[in-house]
Amino acid sequence: MLCTRHDMVRRRLLVTKVIAVLSKLREFVMKNLKYVGMALAASLVCVFLWFNPLPSRASQPSVQLQTEPSLSQVVPDEAPVRMALQAVDATGQPLSNVRFQLQLLTPVKTPWFTSDFPIVEGTKLLELNAKAPSGKLEFEQVMPIRGNYTLKAQVTPAIAGAFEAFDRSLQLSVPENPVKYRNAAILIGILILAGIGGGWVIGSDRTVQNGEIAPQPIRLLLSAATVVAIAVLLFVNISAELGSARGHGEMQAATTPSVQRSQDLEVRLLGDRQATVGQLSSQTIEVIDPKTGNSEADVIVNVKAIALEDNKQMFAYQGRTDNQGHLTWKEQFFDGAPHQVVAEVAPPNSLALQVSHEVEVEGIEPPLYIRFISLSYYTGIFVLSLLGGIWWHRRSTRSVSLFGR
């Protein structure tokens, strides 16, 4: 009986505590009703978005890009990169009957860490207007320098009203050639060793004999430095002279277009015969019917540009002539060497027709301040190494003297 009464008392105390806690909770909720409501509303919104996510921004028309090889494996100024662009709608389905207007821009200028072709930085590498019945465009292009390229694509319908035109901008990151890092490391290593060795020699013997203006080790070092400086100056001047002779040599004047004809087609190649590094050169293919003189539209044309200095293909593209029978593109010949532009048309019922002409390219030497920046880097490394060699020798000498005492 006593146990029962004790349990009842304990239960009443527990109920009283629970009622007190609920009362305090009620008072807290009433005082902070606004904040509690906001928390509940936020929770409901989160639950709603979890089960009904907002439409993604990716569900818009876009341009998909694939490269071969992948951008991480591209080596500047080596083999051409095959680029395949596919226009897709908001659902990711390929668009058809598309017109592409492309601009390929080179990386922006980097005055403190220039590339192999400083003149090419911050310029246009390619402009291309192309018809893509399947919505896919492919071309090959050598990437001249490392850095972040910008590929601007304007997509319009070939059939009015098929879809709404849109613009997209793609980024292409091309790494530096690993050989450049290796060569730079070797050169810096040589400069450091030469500087430390020279500093050690300068700090070794500071006694001046009668009739001498400097100790013998220093005189030998200065003589060797003079010979090296003369050799470097000769090399730079001869290289600049050869580059100038190649760049400012006799150029071909613009002549009549290159023409090839058969019974069914006549193919003409028109365009610039002279070009300058850093600027676009315009090239045009014209296809006509020799019997009627009318333009031939939708004729497949294979075009390519070849650097004659090492017989390397720099650009390639298969396109279709427009309603005026023309296929036009603009490209930059960035290496300052003569190029050959070749166009080939393969009619279904006759032999292939090929036209070509040569383009003389004027090279532009890098500005003097760019050469000075590079020279200052290497000179600074050598001077610091020289001072380090002197300090090292003096410290070693002091250590030996103290040990001898």
Helices and strands as residue ranges (DSSP letters): H 2-31, H 33-51, E 62-68, G 71-73, E 81-88, E 98-105, G 118-120, E 124-132, E 136-141, E 147-157, E 166-174, H 178-204, H 216-247, E 258-261, E 266-271, E 274-276, E 280-288, E 300-307, E 312-320, E 326-332, E 339-345, E 353-362, H 368-404
